[in-house]
Amino acid sequence: AALDGKTPAELPLFGVPFAIKDNIDLAGIPTTAACPAFAYVPEQSATIVSQLIALGAVPMGKTNLDQFATGLNGTRSPYGECRNSVHPAYPSGGSSAGSALTVALGVASFALGTDTGGSIRLPASYCGVVGLKPTYGAVSRSGIIAAASSFDQVGPITKSVRDAQILFKTIRGRDPKDATSLPEDFYSARATTK
């Protein structure tokens, strides 16, 4: 039942654990954006989360962030600071600090973050992992709390560039729930244009 009639061999991410920044919806689990007064329990997961689960990935939980994804140091949360994965006295970067830390410490194989002005890339670099901010519209933003809707993108945080590339190819694409998402043929059309 959990495999929806598919075998593990048909699910490219079967059993791969991943974490989700707490401004991205996971059905039945509170989304807080690091603000307890704002918290709500979504009935359905963000499109990107649903895509990953449908491919066999296993959500391990939600990760801490700078409140409402508005910080670059990983310390602006009522749930506590995210320490640096290498040196606890150093900042972890933000706002996807919890996601970068989760990957750096090996708690999850990859994590989802959001990036407005460095919120995936900074914590990834501070914690020694890889963070990818996709081109605007490449990945669905349906089911996320945006800090700045005209800039925000959801992207993966991984241990390697290769893993980031694989995940990006897996999660990109048009989503009818997100009017800003790019059409399916965007990448193939660009590859053939000189």
Order of alpha helices (4+ residues) and beta strands (2+ residues): beta-alpha-beta-alpha-beta-alpha-beta-beta-alpha-alpha
